[in-house]
């Protein structure tokens, strides 16, 4: 049986060096090697390439691993693995250890999530108001994205939020580099390296993602086969039954929030302005006839909707007999509204979907503001539909590193390079210093004190962001909150010199 040290040494070898793997992939490879009786670096070094290929089903990776293990045993003092091991052997008094430092390699998803914990967001509003941090733009974008995702994509674990946030930083940094002439030519995304991968928008940036299928990280959520069978039976029964209850009224919808209904409709939270109330619904369709029948059925079964002043709708559906899209819309007395809703579907290239927006008119003209509100409730309902329809589902996601994919020189998961959460976490923990002290002012702080101070500052920033984003929940949909976040970031980001002069400096980037 392999000792804990053998496992840790092997994990360090697999997660360092040129062909390093992310921790979860490395753990999976260790298990495969153990199943083949290869439990340590020495065992692997004494093996053969064919035997390793049988164990991990990748001839190139097997040869690379064999060479790395032999090199480690031949010259351990020169390897990064040995250096890390010797560093970790230092007495604790000689190491500035963060309160949030990673311990030994996590063995389960729950342990991985725990190992990535960030400082607790501060709830002390007065302390937050007094806190001033010294940083640059990139980590501030990362902090905004990580905390924003708690509200716009609440199903994502911290590891995914860190990965997606780092992807936002990468996209934003490349955009900046291109704009000031530091980088030329097309990027990986423009060259199609992300083609075929699902995408999400975070702070207005489109991010290519990789589904982490089957990743269960919440304690108590792993279901047995019997549990899953019962859940599937219930779901099937619900889909076959006819839901006769009426849709909730605006007030009850507000209490319940945006939820998928058993009849297939997703319903936004309502938004009211000057006594007018708007609610949106969306549903998946297959034909234009089905769209019109669904609108008629929705109104006939719901007296509350029939009492509304306008029930506008739009749909886009793929023709069953050709590759053409069939589009249509209806204003229902609100001039231009149907076309506006259709424009929302076109902007996101949504297909096979029906969008219905209901308005109870309050007697006061809203002018152009009504278009903004229609967009908000529409995107709320549509974002709910995407989750229900399984476009992304409730699955955890990785942010794909397309530039690494293009260069074929980045860490990968199942062959695709991702933005690793460990790196994003380490970066954000060290990025928020206090203002530099003037020369001769007091005793110089130790590295450990500086590290703790940075983590405290991060807790203050995360607390401030929680108060900001949380104050808008229930008032705007997830899509709108995401768009608003970029404007808030721009309002507080550090000022920098224009062009190359401001690139990469403290307070810049």
N, C-alpha and C positions, 0 to 999 in steps of 0.2 A: 504494500500500500504506500502511496506517495505521501511524503511528509509535507507539512504546511510550507516549509522553506522551499522544497522542490517545486511546489505549485507556484509560489510567488516568484521564484527565479525564472521559471518558464514563462509566466505571464509578463514579467519585465522584458524578457528577450523578445516576445511576440509583439509587445506594444512600444518598442523603441527601434531605432535604426531606420534605414531607408524604406523598408517595406512594412512599416509598423501598422498594426491593426487596432481598431477601436477596442475598448475593453470587452464589450459583449461578444464580439467576434473572436477575440483571443480566448475568452472563457470557453466558448463553444469548441474551439480547436483543441484546447487542453483536454476537454472531456473526450473528444474523438481519439486523441492520442492515448489517453489512459485506457480507453476501451480496447485498444490494440496492444496494451501492455507496455506502452512507452510513457513512463511516469516521471522522467526527469531529463535534464539536459544531457546527462551522461548516457542514459538509455537511448536517446535519439541519436547522439553522436556515434554510438556503436551500431546503429541500425544501417539500413541501406535505402537508397532513393525509392526503389520499387515498393519496399515495405511501407515507407512513409506515404507514398502515393495511394496505396491501398487504404491507409488510415484516414487521410484527409481529402482524397479524391481530387487532387490538384497537383499535377506533376511539377509544374514550375515552382509552386509554393513549397512543395516537398523538398526539391533540390536546394532552394534558398534556405529553408529551415535547417537542413542537414549541414550546410556550409556554415551557417551562423552558430550552430551548436558546437561544431568542431573548432571554429575560431575562438569561441568563448572559452573552451577548455584549454586551448593552446596558449592563449594570451589574455587571461581574464583581467589583468591589471590595466590593459589598454582599452577595454570595452566600456561603453557607456553604462552597460548593465552593472559592471563591477563598481563603477564610480558611484552610481546611485545607491548600491548596497552599502558601500563604505560610508557615504553621507548619512544614510539612515542609522548607521551604527554609532554615530557620534553621541556623546552624552547629551541629554535634553537641555542641560544648562548652556551648551554651546550652539544650540540651534534655536533660531527665532521661529517658534511654531505658532501658526495661526490657530485660533480657536475653531476655525472651520477647515483645518487641514485634512486632506484625505487620509484615511487609515489604510489598512491592507485592502487588497483587491476585493471589490464587492462580489458576492457569489449569487445574489438573487436580484431581480428587478427592484424589490423593495429596498435592498441594501444599496443598490446603485443610486436610487433617488435620494436616500438619506445621506449618502456620501457627497451629494451635490448641493446640500443645503446652503442657502445664503443667509446672511444676518436677518434676524427678525425685523420686519418693517416697523419703524418707530410709530407709536400712536401719540407721542407728546408733541402737540401742535406748536407749543411755545418753543421747545427745543429745536424743532424743524425750522421755525422762522428765524432762529439765531444762527443756524448752521450755514457756513459758506464753504464750498469745496473748490479745489484746484484740480482741473482735469482737462482733457481734450475732447474733441467731438465724438470720436469713434466709441469710446466706452459709454458716453452719455446716450448715444443712439441705442447701444446694446441694452442699457438699463431700461430705457423707455420701452423697447420692444419686448423684453422679458416680462416686464410687469404688465404691459398692455395685454399680452396674450392670456393673462389670468382672466380677463374680462371678455375678450373677443373670441377666444378659443379655449374655454374652461376645461375641455376634455383632455387637454394636453398636459402630460407630466412635466416636471421641471426640466428633465433632461432634454425633452423636445423643445421647450421654450428657449432654453439656452442655445440649442442647435439652430433653431429658426432665427433667433435674434442675431446670432453670429452671421447667418446668411444675409440678413438685412445689412449688417455692417459691411460685408464683402461687396454686395451689389452697390451700396452707396459709395464706398471707397473707390470702386472702379469707375463709377459714373463721374466722380470728382476728378480722378486722375485723367480721364479722357478729356474732360472739359477744360483742364488747364494745360493739356498737351504732354503730360508725362507718359501717357500710354496712347498708342495708335493702333489702328486696325480694329477689326471686329472682335468682340468678346466671345466667350464660349457659348453663352446663351444665344447671341445673334447668329452664331455659326450652327446652331441647332443641336448642341450637345444635350440640352434638356428636353428634346422632342420626345413625346410619348409619356413623359412623366407628369403626374398631376401637379397643379400649381395652387398656391394660396397667396393672398395679398396681406402683407404685414407692413403697416405704416406706409401704405401706398406702393410699396415695392413688391413686384411679382417674384415669388420664390418657388423654384422647383423643389419638390419634396419627394421623399421616399417613405412609403407606408411601412410601419413596424408591426406587421400583422401578428396578432396573437400576443402582443406585449401587455401583460397584466402586472400593474405595479401597485394597485391599492390593496391593502390587506383585507382579506375576507371577500374578495371579488372573484376569486378563481372558482369557477363552477364545475361541478362534476358532470359526467355525461348524462346522468339522470336529470340534473337540474336543467341542462341545456335542452334535453328532449322535451321536458315539461314546458320550457319557455317557448320552444318552437311550436308546440301544439297549441299553446295559448295564442301565439301570434297568428297562426293559421286560422284558428277559430274566429279571431277578431276580424281578419281580412275577409272572411266569408260572411260575417254577419252584417246586417244593415243597421247603421247607427241612426236612430230616430230622434235623439235629443237635438235641440236647436243649438246653434252656435252661441257662445257667450255674448252677452251684451258688452258694450264698451267698458263699463265699470268692472265687470267680472273678469274680462280679459286682462285689464290692468292689474288686478290682484294676482292673476295666474301667470302673467308674463307670456313670452313667446314659447308655444309648445306645439309639437306635432300632435294631430288629432287622430283618432282611430279610423276616421273616414278618409284619410289620405291628405287632407288639407293641412297646411302649416299656416299658423296665424301669428301676425306680428303683434307686438305691444302697440296700443293705441297712442296717438299723439294728438293733443288738443291745442288749439290756438284761437283766441278770440271767439270762443264758444263753438268753433267747428271742430269735429273729431274725425280722424282718419284711421282706418285699419286696413291692412293688406292681407291677402291670402294667396297661396300658390299651391299648385298640384301638378303632378306629372301626367301628361296626356300622350296619346298615340296618333290621334287623327283630329282634323278640324271639327268634324261632327261631334266627337266626344267633348271637345272644349265647349261648344255651344250648349250641349246637353248638360254638362256639369254646371255651367252658369245658371241655366234654367232651374236645375234641381236645387242648387244652393239657395236661390231666392224663394222658390216655392216652399222649401222646408223651414224657412227662417223668417218669421214675421218681423224681427228686428231689422234685418237687412232690407226687407221690402219697405220699411218706413223711412229708410235713408233717402237723401236727396239724389245721390248719384252712386251707381255701382259700375265703375269704369273697368274695362278689362283689355288685355292684349295677350296674344299667344304666338309662339313660333313652334312649328312642328315639321319634322322631316317627312317628305312625301313618301308614302309606302310604295309607290311605283316608279320613282325617279330619285335623283340626288338633289332635287330642288327643295328649298325651304318654303313652307307656306306660312305667311304671316297675316295677321288681321288684328284689328283693335276696334273698340267702341267707346265713345265719349260719354254716353248716357246723360247728355245735357251739359256736361262740363267741357266746354269747348277746348280742344287740343289735348285733353287728358289722355285719351287712348293712345295717341301718337307718342306722348311723353312716356307712357308705360312701355310701349313697344321699343322706344329708344333705350330704355334701361336693359331690356332683354338683349338687344342688339349689341350694346356696349360690352356686355360680358359674354357675348356669343352663346347665350343659353338657348337650348333647343328642347323640344318636347315638354314644354312647360306652359301653363296657363297662370296668368297673374291677374288678380281682381283687387281693386282698391275701392273701398266704400267710404263715402263722406256724408256726415250729418252736418248740414250747413247751419251756422249759428247766427246768420243775419248780418254779419260784418264781412265786407270784402277783404280778402287776404292779399290780393294782387299776386306778384311773382312768388311770394312766400309759399303759396300752395304747392308749387312745383318742388320746392325743397322738402316739404313735409311728405309729399307723395313718394319722393325718392327714398326718404328715410324708412318709411313703413314698408315699402316694396323690398328694399334690400334686406331688411330684417326678416321678412317672410321668406325671401329667396335663400338667404343663408341658412335658415332652418331647414328648408327643403333639401339643400345640398347634403346636409348631414343625414337626414332621414332617407334620402334616396341612395345613400351609400357611395356618393361620388368620392367623399373622403371618409364617411362614416364617423365613428367615434374612435378610430384607430389613432394611436400615437404616430407621430411623424418625425423624420429627420430632415433637416435642411441640406439639400445636395450642394456639394462644392463643385460647381461646373468647371471652374478654372482648373481645379486639380484633375478633374476628369479629362479635360483637354490635354493637360501636360502629362497625364498618366503617372503622376508623382505624388499622390496624396493618400491619406489614410482611407480605407474603404470598408464598407459593410456589404457583404454579399457581392463584391465586385464593384460597387458604386461608392465613390468618395463622399463623405459627409463632413459637415462642420461638427467637430467633436464638442460635446458639452463640457468635458473636463477643461479644455483649453479656454473656452468662453468664460467658465467660472473662475479659473485662475486669473484671467485678465481683469475681470470686473472687480474682483476682491482687492486688487492692488491699484486701482485706477483713480480713486477719489481721495486725494490728500487734502489736508488743511492748508490754508495759506502759508507760504514760506515765512519763517521767522526771520527777523532782522538780525544782523551780526551782533553778537554780544548780548543778546536778549535771553537771559536764562540759560539753564543747563541743556546741552544738546540731547535730543531724544535718542533712545536706542532704536535699533532696527525693529525690535519686537514692539516697542511702544508705537512706532510709526505704523506698523502693520495693523495693530489693534485699532488705532485711530482711523485708518482708512476703512476698516470694516464697519466701525461705528458710523462713519460718514455715509457709507453705502446704505446702512440701515435707515438713516435719516432720509436719504433720497428715495429709497423704495417706499417708505412711509408717505412721503409727499406725493409720489405717483399714485399710490393706492387711494389717497384722499381725492386726487384729481379725477382719476378714471372712475372710481366708485361713485362719485357725485353725479355722474352722467348716466349710470346704469338705470334703465327704466324710462329714461327720457329720450334716448336715441338708440337706434339699432346697432348691432355689432359692426356692420359695414361703415356706418357713419362715424362711429367712435374711432375706428381705425383711421379714417381719413382726417379726422380732427386732430389726432395725436401728432401727426407730422407738423402741423402748424404750431402746436404747443412746444414741440421740441425746438423748432426754429426760433421761437420767441425767447428761449432761455439758453441756447447753445452759445459757447464762447465765441467772441469776435476774433477774427483772424485776418492777417494781411491777405490781399488778393493774390491770385496766381500761385506760382511755385513757392513764393516766400512764406506763405502760411501753411504749407503742407508738412504735416508730421511734427510740428512743434507743440510743446505744452500749450494748451489752450487752443490748439488748431486741429488739423487733420480733417 
